[in-house]
Structure formats: C-alpha cells, structure tokens
C-alpha cells in the first residue's frame, strides 16, 4: 500500500493549510478589533503564529520525512 503524496490528503477540511491560516489570521485580527491594544494583540499573535508555523511548515516536512524513511525501511534500502 502506498502512502499519500501529501499530509494534506489525509487531513480533514478543518485541518488544511487554508483553514489554519484563516483561523490564525482571524484570531489575531479579532484580537485587534476587540481590544485595540498592540501589546495584547502581540501576546495573542505569538502562540498563534507558532501554531500556524508548526502545522503549515514544520509538520508536513516531518510527515514527508517519516513517510520516506518508512518507504526505505520497507524496501530494504
């Protein structure tokens, strides 16, 4: 059985890059619209940007490496 080419092929709609970016942007923008405080919006933005960065950039790369390693193990390379 072959693995999907992309991690996004196995994730539901609410865990796609567009939904992660849209949610994060909405949280940061909503914080600004609600609070009008740069420092509070910054406090909200730091963990949200870390979460977005991990799930949009880091996680797919780790997944691809794991799939590649698993494929090499199965083929005996």
Order of alpha helices (4+ residues) and beta strands (2+ residues): alpha-alpha-alpha
